[in-house]
Amino acid sequence: MDRNQKFLKLLNEKEFDSVQSVLRAIVSGDTSTLISKKLSGYPNLYRIRVGSIRVIYVVHSDYNEILFVGRRNEKTYKKF
């Protein structure tokens, strides 16, 4: 079990539902309805804010890959 799965298990039902809908949209490739921001300094790295939770993903030519799901803190963006 990776850290993203562990984090998702700790969420309450409301937060989990919100994050799950965002994750499904990212995986399906339909990010047009989401408010995502490009991370500066990276060519294909984006983030989506769901309250205090951040979802960071990379866009490849034929799929999207979720890299990080977690609460925002001072170390959130230093990992990339």
N, C-alpha and C positions, 0 to 999 in steps of 0.2 A: 504494500500500500504506500503510495507516494504522499508527499506533504499536502498536495492539493486535495486529495481524497480525505485525509485526516482533518483538514480544515473544514471541509464541507460537512463532515459528521458532527462537528461542534456547533453548527449554526442552528438557530431556532427555525421553526417551520416557515415563518414569513420571509426571513432572509434567504433560506434555502430555495424557496419557490422563485424569488426574484433572481437569484444568481443562476438557478437552473434554466430559467427561460433565456437568459443572456447566453449561457454556455451552448444551449441548443441552437440559437441563432448563429453563433460563431461557427460551430461545427458544420451547420448546414450551408454556410457561406452567404446567408442573407443578413448582412450587417447594415443594410441601408436604413433600417428602422432604428438602429442603435446610435447613440451619440458617442462616437469613438474619437480619440485624439491620437495623432501620430506622436511617438516619442522622438524628441530631437536627437540627432546623432545616429539614428538607426534607420536604415532604408525601408524596412517592412515591419516595424514593431509598433503596435498600437495598444492603447489602454481604454478600458471602459470603466466608468465609475458607477457602482451600485451602492449608494449610501457611503458608508465608510469602507466598503470592500472594493478592491481593485482587481480587475481581470486583465491580464496582460497576454497578448497573443501576437503571433507572427503570421503574416499573410504570405503563403507560397503561391506559385502559379496555379496549382490545381486544388489546393486545400488550405485550411487555416489550422494552426497548431496552438493550443493553449499552453502557455508557459508557466503562468503563476495565477493563483487565486488566493487572496488573503487581505487582511486589514491593512490599511495604509499606515505606515510609520516611517521613520527617517531612513530605514534600510530598504524599503520596498523597491526603489528604483536603482539602487547601487548594485543589485545582483546581475544587471544586464550590461 
